[in-house]
Structure formats: C-alpha cells, structure tokens
Amino acid sequence: MNGSPQPRLKKAAAAADGPKRPLPASLSRNAPLVPVDSAGGQALAAVIAILTFLAALCAGGAELVAASSAQWRSEISREVTIQIRPNAQRSIDQDVERAVALARQAPGVEEAQAFTREESERLLEPWLGTGLDFNDLPVPRLIVIKIQEGAKPDFSALRQSLQREVPGATLDDHALWVSRLSTMANTIIGVGVFLVTLVLIAAALAVIFATRGAMASNREVVEVLHFVGANDDFIAKEFQRRFFRLGLRGAAIGAGAAMVLTLALGLVTRSWRASPTGDQIEALFGAFTIGWRGYAVVVLIALFVAVITGIVSRLTVRRFLNENG
C-alpha cells in the first residue's frame, strides 16, 4: 500500500463518527469496481469502435493497394513491348515480321505477338475517339513480348539487333513504370501506417481521459478499498481488466463493421464487372478484396486496440494514485 495509512484511517474514523451514509452503489454485493455499462463507458466503447473502424479501413486500403501493386508489377515485369514507327521508305509489315523473329530468338522469351493495324488503331480510341480515319496518320505498330516466369533476361543484345536490322524500332522493358508503381504503392502504404498510428494514439488519449474520469467519480470507492487493505496494484488491475473488456467490445464492433463494408464493396464491384466502371475498378484494385492477410491485419488491429486500452488504463490509474496518494 503506497503512502502512509494515517490520513486514510483518520478519514475513515471521521466518517464512522459522523452521520451514517449508504455505501456507494459500486460497493454493493457482486458490483464491479469499475462500472463499464455507464453512459461514459458506452460512449468510450463507441469512440473505440469508430477509431477501430477507421484504422481497419486504413489498414485494409493499404493492404489492397499493396496487393494490387504487386499484381501490376508482376504483370508489367513479365511483358516487354517493341514499338515500330512507320517509315515511308520501308515496309512496316516486313519490319514487324523481322522484329517478331528477333524477339522469339532472344533468351527467356516465352511468346512474341504483334498487334495488327486495326488493333493498334483501337488502342488510340480512348484518346482520339471512335470513327476517325487513321489512314493518313503514322500509327505505330506494337509487339508484345511475354517473358518466361522466373526469368530475368538481358535485352541489350535484342536492342542492338533491332537498331541494326529494324530502324525505327524501340524496346521498352517498363522499368520506369515499375519504379513509379513501386514508389506510389510504398507512399500509400506509408500514409496508411501513419493514419493507423494516429488513430491508435487518439484511442489511447480517449482511454486516458475516460480512466481519469472514472477514478475521479470512484474516489470514495478507492479510499474504502485502501482502508480495507487493497493496494494500488490491485486497483490498477481491476481498471485494466474492465477497460480491456470495454476496449475489446468496441474494437470488435469497429473491426466487424470494417469487414462487412469490405465484403459489401467486393460484392458490388463483382456485380459491376461487366460494366465499364467495373472494368476500371477491377483494373485498379483487382477483385477489390483484401484477402486473408488483410482480414488478419484487421483482427490484429482490433486486438491491439483492446490491449492498448487495458495497458493505458492501468498506467493512468497508477499515475493518478501516485499523484493523489
């Protein structure tokens, strides 16, 4: 028991000599030391649920971007394109055939396929619109090269062969796009982690204020417990146990709501899959699902919030008792 017991004994003796007052409701039989079903406890549970919901959405969004970025980089890194610009002094069809033959001879190449003129023109429709006459436009031809899985070929020899035998042909290994996608994904993931950290700090601050309020409203209970021999560690454990349960309940509600919202959005995007909007969403975010790893992260966040609630409440109680001991 921290501090000298004399002041507390004098207070208890004075209370015994004075008029009899009923014991606080929190000291009745089978009543918890820290009531969590009060209005303040319900409000704190709601705050924790909202903060957990926001943290779970941030973490789920970061996981979704990370998975989509990995898929994009995997697809892009397995494809290389050759662009052949028209030359009035050469036959572009012959240049395309020669470039395809050179690409298929390169080590690590699984397949090389050239786009027809019509397919190349359709690639320009999103920017130029439909119904245009491309006969007078120098539309380049594209060749898509698929790389064997796990292979990391060196295309320096292919570049030299193209420059020598197919003038006007350029090879793009998309290294710049892969680097930009990686940078963008890492930035978004970093922002998500930062937001989750801010939400957890906000939850800790809410628990601190709620714990100090509960200690102030239960001051008489704490004094009586000190009088009957309870030490500070016992009182702190009681607060920690009650606030952990309260935090676990709020965190479970918030995490559950985030999972339900994610599942609902996944069902909606799958129903839109045949529409242009659904195709664009699927191109950006895949099937709009965070997978088992994303759901595991959400569960871990909920547990982490509950643990933070219990630990912060205990530390706050010990500091409050030391300040008022």
Secondary structure, 3 states (H helix, E strand, C coil): CCCCCHHHHHHHHHHHHCCCCCCCHHHCCCCCCCCCCCHHHHHHHHHHHHHHHHHHHHHHHHHHHHHHHHHHHHHHHCEEEEEECCCCCCCHHHHHHHHHHHHHHCCCEEEEEECCHHHHHHCCHHHHCCCCCCCCCCCCEEEEEEECCCCCCCCHHHHHHHHHHCCCEEEECCHHHHHHHHHHHHHHHHHHHHHHHHHHHHHHHHHHHHHHHHHHHCHHHHHHHHHCCCCHHHHHHHHHHHHHHHHHHHHHHHHHHHHHHHHHHHHHHHHCCCCHHHHHHHHHHCCCCCHHHHHHHHHHHHHHHHHHHHHHHHHHHHHHHHHHC
